[in-house]
Amino acid sequence: MRKYIIFISLFIIQFGCTKLDDVLYDRIPADEYTADPILKMSPIYAPMREFVDWGGWWFAQELPGDGVVCPTRGGDWDDGGKWRVLHQHTWDNNTEAINSMWGRFYNGTLEANKFIEEMQSLAGDPVIDEAMAKAKILRSYYYYLLIDNYGNVPYVTDFLNAPQQPMRNFRDEIFHAIVANIEENLPLVQPSISKTGVSRGMIFSLLTKLYLNHAVYTGTENPDYWAKAEAYADSVIALGQYSLESDALGPFRSTNQNSPENIWVIPYHEDRYEGFNLHMRTLHYNSNLTFDMTVGPWNGFAVMKDHYDTYQDGDRRKDGFLVGQQYTFNGEPIIDQGAGGVPLVLDPYIPSLIMGGGNTPVEIRNSGARVVKFEIKRGAKANLDNHFPIFRYADVLLMRAEARIRQGLSGDDDVNLVRQRAIPGAQPWSGVTLEMLLAERGREMFWEAHRRQDLIRFGEFNKAWWEKSASTADRNIFPIPQWAIDTNPNLAEPPVSLN
């Protein structure tokens, strides 16, 4: 045990705010989890709590893409350039978000390995076997995030006998290992309507995502894997548990706990399960007046105008942005005293990534459409109540469409279901191409931490866009944090085979 504790404790020390001893995933303290071993799995889920904030995952998936931006606003939001380097693909292995993800992901694998070994002596009991199967699938989920973001990484499935300084393993071999692990354990997971725990819907969605990205992870396109991606998307649909909401913004309501569209979520709560504060990062300083909030937002993240302009008028998803004159909750026009006492008008146009002395106070403070895709209820606090979907039914439909198109088949029906839900009365598309699909994924999945992965899979990630020059293919993965290499020099060595 000592070896593995040494190996992983450095992650925990470096990022000690994982809160494993705080309010747990299902909001029940760990010492109350005694009757059912499945309920003792909360520490495995716990790292996900920080995915949308200091865990770095959301930042690293959206800010390097072509939709979300964090401009410098005078003296605000420079923060040593940590947001700007993500946007411009100039990060290094000391960039905060990159450092943060590594520790959280490996913390998840640690807790999974520990749970599995603790339960091993009780194997043979169906309840125990199911619990262990779920833990193995969760471990595979964290390794999916690791190979997606870092490429070649150590693949450790032991707790007591784990190496103190493991070598990296090849990305493609880890891909095959985790797919096999998930498929092997899938039959042990009983049907469930859970949206927070491991369910068959979650498993099928994860397998769809893995097979859809297989060419990125293995370096080789396999036509059979496109068919498998389609088949697992079919399996999600065949469960009959999920459906599109009638409203395109329905899955993001503050009361979205039972949305039929959300498959697997992080169950945030404004008081009991904090961690979802993206609204604080995007809303204007004075937007507290619009939503009668108890706190003042920070006026940062915005939408790149080029992306905002891809939404046509009448697209319900466009209502997920704040633009134009802003009003108080009671309907009075807001005056922005910080910009010289002028009406608060949010302009989608952002003059530059760095706004300072050459810009007016109005430009600095009020540039950029702000994001309210996740409903901000009246009286919202610093953390939202909304559950954050990791897997969602609309994504499954779009993934199935993509898998079909890549096989030379039609994805029109699935794309039109999503598109016409958002744009009632829109003429259906015919002959949907991969280019059209990527653009539609950009509109539908915006702000949900899919864009980096999508752009890489479609070969678009390294292209130039607003305030970002073309980047090189090495930017398709993040570097292993320097602090981790300092602790384990083997991480700087060439990877070795799992075999």
Buried (B, 14 or more C-beta within 10 A) or exposed (E): EEBBBBBBEBBBEBBEEBBBEEBBBBEEEBEEBEEEBBBBBBBBBBBBBBBBBBBBBBBBBBBBBBBBBBBBBBEBBBEEBBBBBBBBBBBEBEBBBBBBBBBBBBBBBBBBBBBBBBBEEEEEEEEBBBBBBBBBBBBBBBBBBBBBBBBBBBBBBEBEEBBEEBBBBBBBBBBBBBBEBBBEBBEBBEEBEBBBBBBBBBBBBBBBBBBBBBBBBBEEEEEEBBBBBBBBBBBBBEBEBBEBBEBBBBBBBBEBBEBBBBBBBBBBBBEEBBBBBBBBBBBBBBBBBBBBBEEBBBBBBBBBBEBBEBBEEEBBBBEBBBBEEBBBEEEEEBBBEBBEEBBBBBBBEBBBBBBEEEBBBBBBBBBBBBBBBBBBBEEBBBBBBBBBBBBBBBBBBBBBBBBBBBBEEBBBEBBBBBBBBBBEEBEEBEEBEBEBBBEBBBBBBBBBBBBBBBBBBBEBBBEEBBBBEEBEEEBBBBBBBBBBBEBBEBBEEEBBEEE
